[in-house]
Amino acid sequence: MKHAQSIKSILNALDKKDYSCRELVQHFLTRIQAQNDHLNAYITVCSESALKHADLMDQARSAGTAPPLAGLPIAHKDIFCTNGIKTTAGSRMLNNFIAPYDATVVDKMSTAGTISLGKTNMDEFAMGSSNENSFYGNVNNPWAAGTIPGGSSGGSAAAVAAGLCAASTGTDTGGSIRQPAAMCGVTGLKPTYGRVSRWGMIAYASSLDQAGPIARSAEDVAILLNVMAGHDPKDSTSLNEAVPDYTQALNRPIKSLKIGICPAHFRDGLDQQTEQAIQIAIKQFESAGATISEINLPMTKHAIPAYYIIAPAEASANLSRYDGVRFGHRCDQPQNISDLYKRSRAEGFGKEVKQRIMVGSFALSAGYYDAYYRKAQQIRRLIKNDFIAAFNKVDLIIGPTAPSPAFKMGEKSADQISMYLQDIYTITSNLAGLPAASIPVGFSNNMPVGLQIIGNYLDESKILNLAHQFQLMTDWHIQTPAETTP
Amino acid sequence: MKINEEIVANIAELAQLDMPQEQLQEYLDSLNNVLELAEQMQSIDTTDVEPMSNPLDSIQHLHADSDDGFVTESNHRERYQKVAPETEQGLYLVPKVID
C-alpha cells in the first residue's frame, strides 16, 4: 500500500531503501494507467520526466545530497505553469499551450525533491464547484462513480483520494481546495492570501486566488506548506513574512484553544448527516479540552452575491489576455482583428467562463460600477470586520466545509445559483484573505464530509495543530475508497 | 434590476466575445440570475464603508533603486514566442488592422 502512506512513512521507506524513488514513481504511474481512464483525474501524465527525475533523486539519495522531500510523487493542478509541459487550466483556450517557464510553486516543490507525475483536471480557469466545467471531461469521485469530486481542484483531490499521487497542489479562489478536499475525504489548506506565491499560477480573481496543498493528513499538509510558503519578489502581493516550521506546532495540546461556532453555518440547507458529523467532531474537540463558544458572522449570507460580482469582475480583466495573438487558441481564417479577438475567445472559452466574463464586464461598466462592484467591495470589508471581531474572542472558527456531500453529475449543472450556493461556507475566508482548511470528519450517505477550520491571518500553524490533534483521535483521514479497478 | 438583450449585446462587444443572436437570451437569463442575487446587497447600509480591493489592504511594493538598474531577467523572446499562433522576425502577426 505504498500509495496510501503518509509523507513521513514514504520518506522513511525511501531512506531505509525499502524501495527506490523509481520503484515508487513506477508504482504510482501503473496505478494512474489503470485508473485514470475511469477517474479522469489527470489531464496530462508525465511518465517519462517523472521516471527521469526519480533516477536523479535516487542518485542524490545515494550521494547524500538529497533535498528534504527527495522522491515524493506529487501532482500539480493544471493551473500551474510547468516548463515544457502542456498547461491548460481546464480550457480549450490553452489546449495547445506549452508553458515556457515553471510557476514559483512548481519550482519550489521540485527544488525540494518532489516528483511531478502530471497535471490534474479542474474546472475551466478554476470557475466551478463540481469539475463539470472542464473542457477535458468530468472527474469521477473515487468514492462513487457518477458523482462529482467537487471543484475547482477536483482532479487534485480525486488523485490523492484514489492513491494516484502522494499529495497534490491546488488553488482556492472561493473554496476550490477545501470543497473538493471535503468531497473526496482528504485534507486541504488554503493559506492566508499572499502566503504562497501566485507567480506562474494562471489568474482567475487575483485578490482572492491562493495556492495550497491537498494531502492525506494535516501533518502531510504542514510538510508541503513548509516548502510552498514564502515571499516571492516576482509576486508583489506575496507576503514578506517569515515562514515558521508548520510541523513544529502540530503536537501542541489543544486544551487552551478557544474555538468559535457560527450559528449561520448551521441553518436551512445544511444536509442532516453532514450536520451530525460536524456536531460529533465539535464534541470531540470539547472532550479534548478545547473551549467551544458561539460567535457571529452576520455578513455571511451576503458573501455569495459579493463574491459573484468581485470574482467575475477580476476574471473579466484577467481573461482579457486571451486574445488569440500571443498564445492560446486562435480561430481559423480571421477576417480582421476584431473577428480574430471575438471568435478566438468565443471558441476558446466554455459557457461558464463566458458567463462570468459577461457578469464581470457588466459590473465594471460605466453606470453600473457603483451599484455592483463598489457595493460588493464595501460588503467585502464588512465581512472582514466580522472576522476581526470574532477573532478577538476565539482562536479558530469551525463548521461544515460544504452544505452537502458530493452530488451526482448533472444534478446542479442546470441551476447556476444552486451551484454557487455550494461555496457559502468557504468564500468568506477568500473575501477576507484568511487561512482555512478542510479535514474529513465522517460520512453522509456513504460520501465523505469535511469540517472547515478557519484561522486568523497567518495562523496556519494553529489550524494544522487542531486538525492534527483531531486526526490523532480519529481515523476518518486514513479511510480510502474501494479500488475502482482491480 | 432587469436587463435586456440590447445590453447583453453591448456587454459582449465590450468583452470581445462573438455572440450570435440566438445565444443572447441564454446569456441574458444567466446575467439576470446573477443580478437578482446581487440585488440582496442593496439591503446592507454601506455608507462610509471604505471599499476593500485587497484582503490585506497592502500597498504596491516598489523595487529599491540599484546600481545595476531594474533588469532581473534576460531576453527570452524566442522561447516565449514559440507558443504564439503566428510570428515573423520576432513580431506577432495579426490580420490587417488598418485598411
Boltz contact constraints between the chains, C-beta under 6 A:
constraints:
  - contact:
      token1: [A, 97]
      token2: [B, 83]
      max_distance: 6.0
  - contact:
      token1: [A, 100]
      token2: [B, 79]
      max_distance: 6.0
  - contact:
      token1: [A, 100]
      token2: [B, 80]
      max_distance: 6.0
  - contact:
      token1: [A, 193]
      token2: [B, 55]
      max_distance: 6.0
  - contact:
      token1: [A, 207]
      token2: [B, 54]
      max_distance: 6.0
  - contact:
      token1: [A, 236]
      token2: [B, 61]
      max_distance: 6.0
  - contact:
      token1: [A, 305]
      token2: [B, 37]
      max_distance: 6.0
  - contact:
      token1: [A, 305]
      token2: [B, 38]
      max_distance: 6.0
  - contact:
      token1: [A, 305]
      token2: [B, 40]
      max_distance: 6.0
  - contact:
      token1: [A, 305]
      token2: [B, 41]
      max_distance: 6.0
  - contact:
      token1: [A, 308]
      token2: [B, 34]
      max_distance: 6.0
  - contact:
      token1: [A, 309]
      token2: [B, 38]
      max_distance: 6.0
  - contact:
      token1: [A, 325]
      token2: [B, 92]
      max_distance: 6.0
  - contact:
      token1: [A, 325]
      token2: [B, 94]
      max_distance: 6.0
  - contact:
      token1: [A, 326]
      token2: [B, 84]
      max_distance: 6.0
  - contact:
      token1: [A, 326]
      token2: [B, 92]
      max_distance: 6.0
  - contact:
      token1: [A, 327]
      token2: [B, 83]
      max_distance: 6.0
  - contact:
      token1: [A, 327]
      token2: [B, 84]
      max_distance: 6.0
  - contact:
      token1: [A, 330]
      token2: [B, 85]
      max_distance: 6.0
  - contact:
      token1: [A, 334]
      token2: [B, 95]
      max_distance: 6.0
  - contact:
      token1: [A, 336]
      token2: [B, 95]
      max_distance: 6.0
  - contact:
      token1: [A, 337]
      token2: [B, 94]
      max_distance: 6.0
  - contact:
      token1: [A, 337]
      token2: [B, 95]
      max_distance: 6.0
  - contact:
      token1: [A, 337]
      token2: [B, 97]
      max_distance: 6.0
  - contact:
      token1: [A, 340]
      token2: [B, 95]
      max_distance: 6.0
  - contact:
      token1: [A, 341]
      token2: [B, 16]
      max_distance: 6.0
  - contact:
      token1: [A, 342]
      token2: [B, 16]
      max_distance: 6.0
  - contact:
      token1: [A, 342]
      token2: [B, 18]
      max_distance: 6.0
  - contact:
      token1: [A, 343]
      token2: [B, 18]
      max_distance: 6.0
  - contact:
      token1: [A, 345]
      token2: [B, 16]
      max_distance: 6.0
  - contact:
      token1: [A, 345]
      token2: [B, 17]
      max_distance: 6.0
  - contact:
      token1: [A, 346]
      token2: [B, 17]
      max_distance: 6.0
  - contact:
      token1: [A, 346]
      token2: [B, 18]
      max_distance: 6.0
  - contact:
      token1: [A, 354]
      token2: [B, 17]
      max_distance: 6.0
  - contact:
      token1: [A, 355]
      token2: [B, 30]
      max_distance: 6.0
  - contact:
      token1: [A, 357]
      token2: [B, 15]
      max_distance: 6.0
  - contact:
      token1: [A, 358]
      token2: [B, 11]
      max_distance: 6.0
  - contact:
      token1: [A, 358]
      token2: [B, 27]
      max_distance: 6.0
  - contact:
      token1: [A, 358]
      token2: [B, 31]
      max_distance: 6.0
  - contact:
      token1: [A, 359]
      token2: [B, 34]
      max_distance: 6.0
  - contact:
      token1: [A, 361]
      token2: [B, 11]
      max_distance: 6.0
  - contact:
      token1: [A, 361]
      token2: [B, 14]
      max_distance: 6.0
  - contact:
      token1: [A, 361]
      token2: [B, 15]
      max_distance: 6.0
  - contact:
      token1: [A, 362]
      token2: [B, 11]
      max_distance: 6.0
  - contact:
      token1: [A, 372]
      token2: [B, 38]
      max_distance: 6.0
  - contact:
      token1: [A, 374]
      token2: [B, 51]
      max_distance: 6.0
  - contact:
      token1: [A, 375]
      token2: [B, 41]
      max_distance: 6.0
  - contact:
      token1: [A, 377]
      token2: [B, 51]
      max_distance: 6.0
  - contact:
      token1: [A, 377]
      token2: [B, 52]
      max_distance: 6.0
  - contact:
      token1: [A, 378]
      token2: [B, 46]
      max_distance: 6.0
  - contact:
      token1: [A, 378]
      token2: [B, 49]
      max_distance: 6.0
  - contact:
      token1: [A, 378]
      token2: [B, 51]
      max_distance: 6.0
  - contact:
      token1: [A, 379]
      token2: [B, 41]
      max_distance: 6.0
  - contact:
      token1: [A, 379]
      token2: [B, 44]
      max_distance: 6.0
  - contact:
      token1: [A, 380]
      token2: [B, 52]
      max_distance: 6.0
  - contact:
      token1: [A, 381]
      token2: [B, 49]
      max_distance: 6.0
  - contact:
      token1: [A, 381]
      token2: [B, 52]
      max_distance: 6.0
  - contact:
      token1: [A, 416]
      token2: [B, 33]
      max_distance: 6.0
  - contact:
      token1: [A, 417]
      token2: [B, 33]
      max_distance: 6.0
  - contact:
      token1: [A, 432]
      token2: [B, 55]
      max_distance: 6.0
  - contact:
      token1: [A, 433]
      token2: [B, 55]
      max_distance: 6.0
  - contact:
      token1: [A, 433]
      token2: [B, 56]
      max_distance: 6.0
